[in-house]
Amino acid sequence: MNMKKSRFLLVIFILTTVLFYSFNKRETSSSNIELLNYNNIEQLEESSTISFAIFSDNHGNSPYDNIQMAKMNTWMHRSNVEFAIGLGDHIMQQDGRNFLSFIARNHWWYNNFYPTIADSENAFFGKSQDDVDAGGALLTMMNFDNRKDIIKRNMKSEYYAVREVNGYRFHIITLHFPDQPYTDAAFTEESKKFMTTILNGIQKTNKDVVIVNAHSRFGFWIDNLSPNQRVTLMNKADLVLSGTTHHFEKYYTSNVKAGQKMPLIINAGSTTNARFGSHNGYVQIDLLPTENALVAQYINLDADAKELAPSNESFIKYINGGVKNVMFETLVAMN
């Protein structure tokens, strides 16, 4: 590498770093941080009436053959999570990775897992990663065609599920947006229309949690929407989820005032193959009834024990309200 190119790359790195911390500072100003009084994760879970998990990109690894997946499975069940949402790339063709057989044999996972179909599922059940909708065979295998709480679009790879738990309704809208093909066929207008039609039909109350997810190509899919589609999503959704990059992060939204109604938009990283400085992990959501809010944490699967997440990986989303970073008092005391 020549000297001029080295200097150019150094300048780009410095500018990117400055912009990142500038945005991060705006997102985590004192008016946008919620201080929660919990000394450990067990206290938080005791205050929660409902917990569920979100994860992505385990690439076929299961609790049978991978330590991070085994940890997640154990920690999820200790926390009494009600269900798990997957954001794609769960089933792979490599030998020795048997998440598919794990799902088929495990009663809890078979009945409580809501997967997103992505390119890896298409490749496993079809001809290639760009064999659009082929991965929907996983949903058929899991009996989604006949479950009363699920409506499938065209009986393929997209669906709308409603899960009722302790007086709350969780609306899960799952769209098909794989990495490939590298054209608009990867995320069709029909998919977006399916989303907006479902969203417009939900009569949302303070007991309704609306979750919309797709795998995506570059880490977030909200930028692939038209202005009107984006407005519909932002006004109705509580959680907007994606995967594919293997890097946990929150989507930066400009010109947002403290407390302004909006969804929590996150990329769920990867349980087993984290990249770009992220650690392996999954997202746990705890519903706090007193605040009528969802606390989201990216749980570190590389740690020996389950712990409260730091403020850059912890958020509170008020149902029908705004989003804030979370700082737990035990972490404030440690600092």
Steps between C-alpha positions, in 0.01 A plus 500: 500500500651838400533800729225707334250218529596445864444867580168499317378197696616661825301815424191294420539307826534821705196662336292185551601484866417867559160462334423184698574659836318816400186301421544286809530809719174635360326168557620465859457853634378525860142562384506173308627270776278311742656400832357169622546384858610139459813348651499189284312339216304273734340806666396635161347167399307481827338834417413385150168333425597380151837418345590394148817459297626622162802360317654474155760330282584187697581335161368157586661480843283355774524438876612148405826615342577862594582651840342840429175339387505273803542803726218686329266203529581456870477870585174539307332221691629621835342835417172333402486661158163450332623482140799567275515701178769408248621747238633256243800293393411229750523192277824414319623217281830440680552160660484482878265794541157376589274787607228359276496166679517681835183695416324188378581305818457773762136559595554853632690621194260335258204682655654830608753595232406757234774489234568746220575337166826629347756395240642208701156345531446551126829325425426210734151424370544631144758528224701796627496804730303698244229234465243740642241351738651148485588528868131521579515121521628552855170665594308212345712254696412693819127478416456875444246418227255364759563709810203714602717791618684536165401634158748420219521719190449282191590200716871572452763670715323800656246500778312692765474343845316617810620367833294576812683495833376631836252741346742634236481432128827464310457563129790346304528598134775309323617601152726330245807711415800269443854611408446372147399560226674836470191661350165636618369143478660445840250735669192536285225760501260216577691437822484867596129513419444194717672684786306825464167321460556308824624810684201709390265226618638485855289693751788579730456547875745515789472121513614446141867452411570516126818335369609514135806314377695411186853370449616784265799534270714764670381490861185714501203489266308812601689698233349273233150633574318783329430812711138396556596144591759632742247730669259209546774287653633773730151584629386147575803277579668462838794288381655497152754220470765383252809282469761404235800712613578298816549835676263621772404864466215744534384685191575870523196718433566870444295791637329297771391687813520339844188294562382516139293200397707260292602133488821353630688408182786255553717249320515190722862408428591131507494229763803314366691702240512865608690750285630857491585516869168368628484204739284191454163556654123507487238755598278444801186709537342545844161667530470721807127547577542801729675698226304321223832473322734251338859477624729363228851374577760339275610211724868412473538132410878521524473570874509219756183621672192692393534866596330835451603655170684835479315816399596480132334157487197573721185689404152565631211531257178640644201332338344764275778734607865581454836326537785569741835347583508324835758529772470263793587641842739217580706593194494867598632407846779289346609791283 
